[in-house]
Amino acid sequence: MTRGYITEMGQTGAGIKRAAEIDTTKKNLFTTKWAEISAVCPWFFEMRELIAQRPNVIPIGLGHSATGFDQDVMQLALRSDAAASDAVASISDVEDDEGAHQNEQDKQDRDHSTFQTTDEPPIDDPDLPTSEDDDRAPGADVEDHSKSDVDELITEDDEPEVKKPVVKKGPKKSSRKVANPGASITRHAPVPTPAPASSGTQKLSKRTKLTEVADITKNEELTRRQEIELATVRARQSLKVLEVKGRIAEQQEKRLWEEKQAKREERQMKLKMKEKRLDQLHALRMAQMGMGVVATVGRKAEVDFEF
């Protein structure tokens, strides 16, 4: 109906999207036609926006190569794909940088690993007393601290301030002596660090994951098709079983009906035989009765003749 009204309005209604845009005070062919349409279909413009311009109504495809179409949709799709690929690339670059930094940090930590004894682990606390400190005099620590403080004051007053380069120091070595000198010392071998994954390997892993997902999807689709085929075969078999059961039931009913009919005919034949026997007995009795009357009449005549 909406398409028919669009054809009736023709080009005169082109560009008008709402009924409020039509000036009904003017009398012309368009307003007259709109008055007729609004009386039957007052929601004409809403229906035209909803269904009249849908893609399957517009003639596009074979035989309509000259029909124009909106290319902005394709450009938006290309832009969104490009933005998504850029975002994925940036995320993968950040992950590569973080992985390389973490591997480098782990390598540095392993390079600064220290020797440890099997009997007693090393202690890195400089405040704990050692065997060398035990041999010293009781007031030696106070004298050493006072001397060091004086030396620091002298050097701070005499020498100019010079900024020393910051040197990254490794973990402090323990000054504690080994309790058992005969114990064996074991060195922990550094664990080989895996090489940081490149963007090529990550892309390859992503592709392999995509192929795995595609294979899983194909297998699921194949399984679904096989399930549908199996259900179809089962439905056909059930239909055949129902048909066979129906035929068997029909044959049983027919056989029962034939048996009943035969019994009925047999009863009718028996009734007829009984009727015939009764008729014969009746005829016999009537004959016997007739013969008895004749005999009595003859005897009476003979008696009368004798007198």
Steps between C-alpha positions, in 0.01 A plus 500: 500500500781743589683432175179557307443837666861599425437422134178701504665805656783481247774761488280775645550361853875454469697654788205511741561284805220607737134583465557835671706618201195482270309829469138387494372856452608490137277313260685305234532146371756402767297627799185337362682169461649533850153565647376176346806303619496648854136399539591136429863484624583788740831329595628502141830681567586282803440184297708637214791562737468149647446267205462683169873576458637168626792354299313200358250735330767713330592332166870414541681204349481314169324709240531819709868587463421867445326535837696717741581403859642666810879448526535669840413174673798325338734786594384487861559125507853544357577771756377287788708203376810719470447642849455153644818372330697804627373438853598133483846590366557759775392252768734233361791752491436595863489133599829436314668793680374384837612143434849610390536728804390221735743252340786749531415564865490126572835454330660776709360347819645161410840654411526647850437165670754419773675188617332304776623217721318176544534508881407861584349775280682835481375791708523846338423708812809718570385574857542139615831419667748281317792286611739790426297729725517245780885518503503880534517692827182622666565873431621458145157563347466837677847611388432399140172690492660814647789486252266456207287796614808725528623393156161576347496852655850574370423382150172694488675827600808464279382333183254665256166342429529261212202304374588136477347291226234268623623144473254217532637268762419140526401325820749529782729208562499354845809567712411216733746215493392153411449291811609179334794564265487145372141532376447500128389822328242472227431756233149536364515485125312786332175394344502567126259780421269448207539741216229770488221408265502709187196651335528242221468208741209671676324552169570134414355390835195718438459346156533150643236584761273633228551184296428288807180694563404460134568125513296467819215692340512278191503185712205628703310580182579155359388338825180702493430392143561137589265534797234648272549218249479242779181661631357495147581130460347423838187696410468310172545169678240594759260593219560164334444320830176693548390409147575132559319506834201667333491236228524220757219656705290538186557136406412389852178701491416356159566146623282556807223638281524200269487263797194678635338489157569128468353435844194703408452306178543175689232602745267593217557162335426323828181702541392412148569131564293517817216669311510229231495226760207664671318529168568134424380392842188709458430348157560153637263555787238645270538198271474268790193680626343482151568132471347440841175678401473296180550178692227583748256597222565171312442293807173678571381433143581134527302473822200671342514268196496195719183608673 
